[in-house]
Amino acid sequence: MHCTAYFVFAVTWIVISSFSYGYHISALNSAQDAITCRWHGSSTPFVKTHMLPLTSCLVMSDNLFGLLTSSYTIGGFGGSLYASHLANSQGRKRSILIGSLLIAFGSALMALATSFIPMLLGRTIIGLGCGLNTVLVPIYLSEISPVAIRGSIGVMNQLGIVIGILASQVVSMPLAKPFIWRWIFVISGCINAFQLVIAPLMIESPKWAMEQEAKRAGILPTQSTLRNESEDLTEAQGPNDDVERQGLLSHHDSPGANEVHAQTSTSQDELSISELFREWHHDPVLASGLKVVLITQLAQQLSGVNAVLYYSTSIMKSVLPTQAAYISLFITFINVLMTFPPIFLIDRTGRKPLLIISAGMMALTSCILGFSINIGFAQLSSLAIVCFVASFSLGLGPIPFVILSELVPTHAISATGGLALGVNWAANFAVGLLFLPLRNAMASPDGDGDGNVFFVFTIISTIATLLIARNYR
């Protein structure tokens, strides 16, 4: 299927929000010493005496820096829970603009901070904006995409995230110096300001516009700008447009059918999160789809991948003390590279096989990683951690975001996204908070057994594989 240039622009504009989310996952990692006045062992801030009255660094303890780091997740959790209401009331485009504005404002606060409190407030606001956008981006991409390539376009969300993580690490390396670290956040602010400036060129989601009782004649030209004129919206009318969806929606509106229904009649009012819980007990189709969505969102975080991405340098120091930082960057590069295969595979092999292969491979490679770290086998540890991240990128990375809008009726999509991403952020926070204490608790006092924590992830990924195989029909 050939896409128009405007469709490419629209997808790119939306994915800037995914990029920002990934960028701020790693924004503090490489610059910690420069930010906290530990550059070359110094504990005294260097004061910038010309231009702006900004200090070169901010004195803070490890505990305060940990709080600063985790505030991103706290903000993200709050944003994801509010995203459903915002998406339904303000639309997809305006809601993403609100998220980008929050990220730009938070980045400015961090860039100009002269004490801990503005830094903490700025990072929390950034998290709030990213929390909104993690819910909105998958929905928005799904609603502007032709059915035939909807899965492939959905993977662009994860591709934007991992490119953002890589870009943050690359940018941080030369900027991780006293005072200069502020440019890490200036760059983020400029990216989001650019997204705001070009927003007038972007359309609203046709589905949301139709749900606002817009006239059909006013909507169809909007959609036609995204696709070739020969590709009419009737492509979504086929009852077998997505066999996997039919397994869960066989007695209810499928997403494809719902699109057509939305174009010809007034759609059912979208649910709030509280209404979603009530419907869950009365609608077996919604319950089945929501169960799979929540299983995959939990599996994505509890598999331990973010522990590896957050602490890869610390993990590898025990076996490769002089090369750990380079392995960390290489792992991020692999994460980006392995996100490309799902773009081509997801609409050919289907969602379920990729999820099962991904979760199963993560169970195997986490077991090998734990074993190799325990015996000090450096080469095997490096290979295992790379394969672990590659396995994640193949399925559990992109697909949980793609199926958010596919496995539940359309009137439940926004609420499902808000609930699922709220669960995702909470699990993300738990893993980030508990990984190092759990690793230390499971290791012996003499330092052996650092790899034991990965056996926990082996068990979780094995359970996830079985649950996905059983529940995803």
C-alpha positions in Angstrom: 0.0 0.0 0.0 1.3 3.4 -1.0 1.0 6.2 1.6 0.8 9.9 0.8 3.5 12.3 1.9 1.0 13.9 4.2 0.4 10.6 5.9 4.1 10.2 6.5 4.2 13.8 8.0 1.2 13.0 10.2 2.8 9.8 11.6 6.1 11.6 12.2 4.4 14.5 14.0 2.7 12.1 16.4 5.8 10.0 16.9 7.7 13.1 18.1 5.8 12.5 21.4 7.1 8.9 21.6 10.6 10.2 21.0 10.2 12.7 23.9 9.1 9.9 26.2 12.2 7.8 25.3 14.5 10.8 25.5 13.6 11.5 29.1 13.9 7.9 30.2 17.7 8.3 29.8 18.2 12.0 30.1 19.6 11.9 33.6 21.7 8.7 33.4 24.9 9.8 31.8 24.9 13.3 33.3 24.4 12.3 36.9 27.9 13.3 38.1 27.8 16.6 36.2 24.4 17.5 37.6 25.1 16.5 41.2 28.5 18.3 41.5 30.6 15.1 41.4 32.5 16.0 38.2 36.0 14.8 38.7 35.3 14.3 42.4 34.3 17.9 43.1 31.5 18.5 45.6 31.3 22.3 45.2 29.1 23.9 42.6 30.8 26.1 40.0 29.0 29.3 39.7 28.3 30.8 36.3 29.0 34.5 36.9 28.2 35.9 33.4 25.1 35.8 31.2 22.5 34.0 33.4 22.8 33.5 37.2 22.9 29.7 36.9 25.0 27.4 39.0 27.1 24.8 37.1 25.6 22.0 39.2 23.2 21.2 42.0 24.5 19.5 45.1 22.3 16.5 45.9 22.6 13.1 47.6 22.1 9.7 45.9 18.7 9.5 47.6 17.6 12.9 46.3 18.9 12.0 42.8 16.9 8.8 43.0 13.8 10.8 44.0 14.5 13.1 41.0 14.7 10.1 38.7 11.6 8.4 40.0 9.5 11.6 39.8 9.3 11.1 36.0 7.4 7.8 36.6 5.2 9.4 39.2 4.2 12.1 36.8 3.7 9.6 34.0 1.4 7.5 36.1 -0.8 10.5 36.9 -0.8 11.7 33.2 -1.8 8.2 31.9 -4.8 8.0 34.2 -6.0 11.5 33.1 -5.3 10.9 29.4 -8.6 9.0 28.8 -10.7 12.0 30.0 -8.6 14.5 28.1 -8.7 12.4 24.8 -12.5 12.1 24.9 -13.1 15.8 25.8 -10.4 17.6 23.9 -9.6 15.2 21.0 -6.4 13.4 20.2 -4.5 16.3 18.6 -5.2 18.9 21.2 -4.4 16.4 24.0 -1.0 15.6 22.5 -0.4 19.4 22.2 -1.1 19.7 25.9 1.4 16.9 26.6 4.0 18.5 24.4 3.5 21.9 26.1 4.0 20.2 29.5 7.2 18.6 28.3 8.5 21.9 26.9 7.7 23.7 30.1 9.2 21.0 32.3 12.4 21.0 30.2 12.7 24.8 30.6 12.4 24.4 34.4 15.1 21.8 34.5 17.4 23.8 32.1 17.1 26.9 34.3 16.9 25.3 37.7 19.2 26.7 40.5 18.0 24.3 43.2 16.6 20.8 43.7 12.9 21.8 43.9 12.7 23.3 40.4 14.5 20.3 39.0 12.0 17.9 40.8 9.0 20.0 39.6 10.3 20.1 36.0 10.9 16.4 35.8 7.5 15.6 37.3 5.8 17.9 34.8 7.7 16.2 32.0 6.5 12.8 33.3 2.9 14.2 33.3 3.2 15.2 29.6 4.8 11.9 28.7 2.2 10.0 30.6 -0.5 11.7 28.5 1.3 10.9 25.3 2.0 7.3 26.0 -1.8 6.7 26.0 -2.6 9.1 23.1 0.0 8.1 20.6 -1.0 4.5 20.0 -4.7 5.5 19.7 -4.0 8.4 17.4 -1.8 6.3 15.1 -4.4 3.6 14.9 -7.2 6.0 14.1 -5.4 7.6 11.1 -4.0 4.4 9.7 -5.4 2.2 6.9 -6.4 -1.2 8.2 -3.9 -3.0 6.0 -0.8 -1.3 7.6 -2.3 -0.4 11.0 0.0 -2.9 12.9 3.1 -1.7 11.1 2.3 2.0 11.8 1.6 1.1 15.4 5.2 -0.1 15.8 6.3 3.4 15.0 5.4 4.3 18.6 8.0 1.9 20.0 10.5 2.9 17.3 10.1 6.6 18.4 10.7 5.6 22.0 13.9 3.6 21.5 15.3 6.2 19.1 14.6 8.8 21.8 16.5 6.6 24.4 19.5 6.3 22.0 19.4 10.0 21.1 19.5 10.9 24.8 22.5 8.7 25.5 24.4 10.1 22.5 23.6 13.7 23.3 24.4 13.2 27.0 28.0 12.0 26.4 29.5 15.3 25.2 27.1 17.4 27.3 27.7 15.7 30.7 29.9 18.5 32.0 29.3 21.2 34.6 26.8 23.8 33.4 26.8 22.2 29.9 24.4 19.5 31.1 21.6 22.1 30.9 21.6 21.8 27.1 20.2 18.3 27.4 17.0 19.8 28.5 17.2 22.8 26.1 17.3 20.3 23.2 14.2 18.6 24.6 12.4 21.9 24.9 13.3 22.9 21.3 12.0 19.6 19.9 8.6 19.9 21.6 8.4 23.6 20.7 8.9 22.6 17.1 6.1 20.1 17.4 3.8 22.9 18.8 4.8 25.3 16.0 3.9 22.9 13.1 0.8 21.6 14.8 -1.6 23.7 12.7 -0.6 21.5 9.7 -1.8 18.4 11.6 -5.4 17.0 11.4 -7.5 15.8 14.2 -8.4 12.1 14.4 -11.2 11.4 11.9 -12.8 9.0 14.3 -12.9 11.5 17.2 -14.2 14.2 14.8 -17.0 11.9 13.7 -17.9 11.1 17.2 -18.4 14.8 17.7 -21.3 14.6 15.2 -19.3 16.3 12.4 -20.9 16.1 9.0 -19.7 13.2 6.8 -18.8 15.6 4.0 -16.5 17.5 6.3 -14.7 14.4 7.5 -14.0 12.4 4.4 -11.7 15.0 2.8 -9.6 14.9 6.0 -9.2 11.2 5.7 -8.5 11.3 2.0 -5.5 13.5 2.5 -3.9 10.6 4.4 -4.4 8.0 1.7 -4.6 7.6 -2.0 -7.9 8.5 -3.5 -8.4 4.9 -4.7 -8.1 3.6 -1.1 -11.6 4.3 0.1 -12.6 3.9 3.7 -14.6 0.9 2.7 -11.5 -1.2 3.1 -12.5 -1.4 6.8 -15.8 -3.0 6.0 -14.6 -6.6 5.6 -15.7 -8.9 8.4 -12.3 -10.7 8.2 -10.1 -7.6 8.2 -8.2 -8.9 11.2 -8.7 -12.5 12.2 -7.1 -12.1 15.5 -9.5 -9.4 16.5 -12.5 -11.6 15.6 -11.5 -14.1 18.2 -12.2 -11.6 20.9 -14.8 -9.5 19.2 -16.8 -12.1 17.3 -20.1 -11.1 18.9 -19.3 -7.4 19.1 -18.2 -4.5 16.9 -14.7 -5.2 15.5 -12.4 -2.1 15.2 -12.9 -2.2 11.4 -16.6 -2.5 11.7 -16.7 0.2 14.3 -14.9 2.6 12.0 -17.5 2.2 9.3 -20.3 2.4 11.9 -18.8 5.7 13.2 -18.9 7.1 9.7 -22.6 6.3 9.1 -24.2 6.8 12.5 -23.7 8.3 16.0 -21.3 6.1 17.9 -21.7 4.9 21.5 -20.4 7.3 24.1 -16.8 6.5 25.1 -16.3 5.0 28.5 -14.4 6.5 31.4 -12.0 4.3 33.4 -14.6 3.9 36.2 -17.3 3.0 33.7 -14.8 0.5 32.1 -14.7 -1.4 35.4 -18.5 -1.7 35.5 -18.7 -2.8 31.9 -15.9 -5.3 32.5 -18.3 -7.5 34.6 -21.1 -7.4 32.1 -19.4 -7.6 28.7 -17.4 -10.8 28.2 -15.9 -9.5 25.0 -14.5 -6.4 26.6 -13.3 -8.5 29.6 -11.4 -10.9 27.2 -9.7 -8.0 25.3 -8.9 -6.1 28.4 -7.4 -9.1 30.1 -4.9 -9.6 27.2 -4.1 -5.8 27.1 -3.3 -5.8 30.9 -1.3 -9.1 30.7 0.9 -7.7 27.9 1.4 -4.3 29.6 2.5 -6.0 32.9 4.7 -8.5 31.0 6.4 -5.6 29.2 7.6 -4.0 32.4 7.9 -7.0 34.8 10.1 -8.9 32.3 12.9 -6.8 33.6 13.8 -5.0 30.4 13.8 -1.5 32.0 16.0 -2.8 34.8 18.5 -3.7 32.1 18.1 -0.4 30.3 18.3 1.7 33.5 21.1 -0.3 35.1 23.0 -2.0 32.2 26.2 -0.2 33.1 25.9 -1.3 36.8 24.9 -4.9 35.8 27.9 -5.4 33.5 30.5 -3.8 35.8 30.7 -7.0 37.7 32.0 -8.9 34.6 33.4 -6.1 32.4 34.3 -3.2 34.6 36.1 -1.2 31.9 33.7 -1.7 29.0 30.3 -1.6 30.8 29.4 1.9 29.5 30.1 1.0 25.9 28.0 -2.2 26.2 25.2 0.0 27.6 25.3 2.1 24.5 25.5 -0.9 22.2 22.4 -2.4 24.0 20.4 0.7 23.2 21.5 0.5 19.6 20.4 -3.1 19.4 17.1 -2.0 20.9 16.6 0.4 18.0 17.8 -2.0 15.3 15.5 -4.9 16.5 12.4 -2.7 16.5 12.5 -2.6 12.7 11.6 -6.3 12.1 8.2 -6.1 13.7 7.3 -3.3 11.3 7.4 -5.8 8.5 6.3 -8.9 10.5 3.4 -7.7 12.6 0.8 -7.7 9.8 2.2 -10.8 8.2 2.8 -13.2 11.1 0.2 -11.7 13.5 0.5 -10.2 17.0 0.2 -13.4 19.1 3.1 -15.4 17.6 5.5 -12.4 18.0 4.4 -11.9 21.6 4.9 -15.6 22.5 8.3 -15.8 20.8 9.4 -12.6 22.4 8.3 -13.5 25.9 9.7 -17.1 25.6 13.0 -15.8 24.3 13.2 -13.3 27.2 12.6 -16.1 29.7 15.5 -18.1 28.1 18.0 -15.3 27.8 17.3 -13.9 31.3 18.1 -17.4 32.7 21.3 -17.5 30.7 22.2 -14.0 31.8 21.7 -14.8 35.4 23.8 -17.9 35.1 26.7 -16.3 33.2 26.9 -13.3 35.6 27.1 -15.7 38.5 30.0 -17.7 37.0 31.7 -14.5 35.7 31.5 -15.6 32.0 31.9 -12.1 30.5 31.4 -13.0 26.8 28.3 -15.0 27.5 26.9 -12.3 29.8 27.3 -9.7 27.0 25.7 -11.9 24.4 22.8 -12.8 26.7 22.0 -9.2 27.7 22.0 -8.2 24.0 19.7 -11.1 23.1 17.5 -10.3 26.0 16.9 -6.7 24.7 16.6 -7.9 21.1 13.9 -10.4 22.2 12.0 -7.7 23.9 12.2 -5.4 20.8 10.7 -8.2 18.7 7.4 -8.4 20.4 6.8 -7.3 24.0 8.3 -3.8 23.2 6.0 -2.6 20.4 3.0 -4.9 20.3 1.3 -4.1 23.7 0.9 -0.5 22.4 -0.4 -1.7 19.1 -3.2 -3.9 20.5 -4.5 -1.3 22.8 -6.9 -0.1 20.2 -7.5 -3.5 18.6 -8.8 -5.9 21.2 -11.6 -3.8 22.8 -14.7 -2.1 21.3 -14.0 1.4 20.1 -16.0 3.1 22.8 -13.7 1.5 25.4 -10.4 2.3 23.6 -9.5 5.6 25.5 -10.4 4.2 28.9 -8.5 1.0 28.2 -5.4 2.9 27.1 -5.5 5.1 30.3 -5.9 2.0 32.6 -3.3 -0.1 30.7 -0.7 2.6 30.6 -1.4 3.5 34.2 -0.6 -0.1 35.1 2.5 0.1 32.8 3.8 3.2 34.6 3.2 1.7 38.0 5.0 -1.5 37.1 7.8 0.5 35.6 8.1 2.4 38.9 8.1 -0.8 41.0 10.9 -2.4 38.8 13.0 0.7 38.9 12.6 1.1 42.7 13.1 -2.6 43.6 15.6 -3.9 41.2 18.9 -2.9 43.0 17.6 -3.8 46.5 16.3 -7.1 45.2 19.6 -7.8 43.4 21.6 -7.1 46.6 19.2 -9.1 48.8 19.5 -12.2 46.5 23.3 -12.0 46.3 25.6 -13.4 48.9 27.4 -11.0 51.3 30.7 -11.5 49.5 29.3 -10.2 46.2 28.6 -13.5 44.5 25.2 -14.2 43.0 24.5 -10.8 41.4 22.8 -12.7 38.6 20.2 -14.4 40.8 17.7 -11.5 40.3 17.4 -12.5 36.7 15.9 -15.8 37.6 12.9 -13.9 39.0 12.5 -12.3 35.5 12.8 -15.8 34.0 9.9 -17.0 36.1 7.8 -13.9 35.2 8.5 -14.2 31.5 7.6 -17.9 31.5 4.3 -17.2 33.2 3.7 -14.3 30.7 4.3 -16.6 27.8 1.8 -19.2 29.1 -0.8 -16.5 29.8 -0.5 -14.9 26.4 -0.8 -18.3 24.7 -3.9 -19.1 26.7 -5.8 -15.8 26.6 -4.9 -14.3 23.2 -7.3 -15.9 20.8 
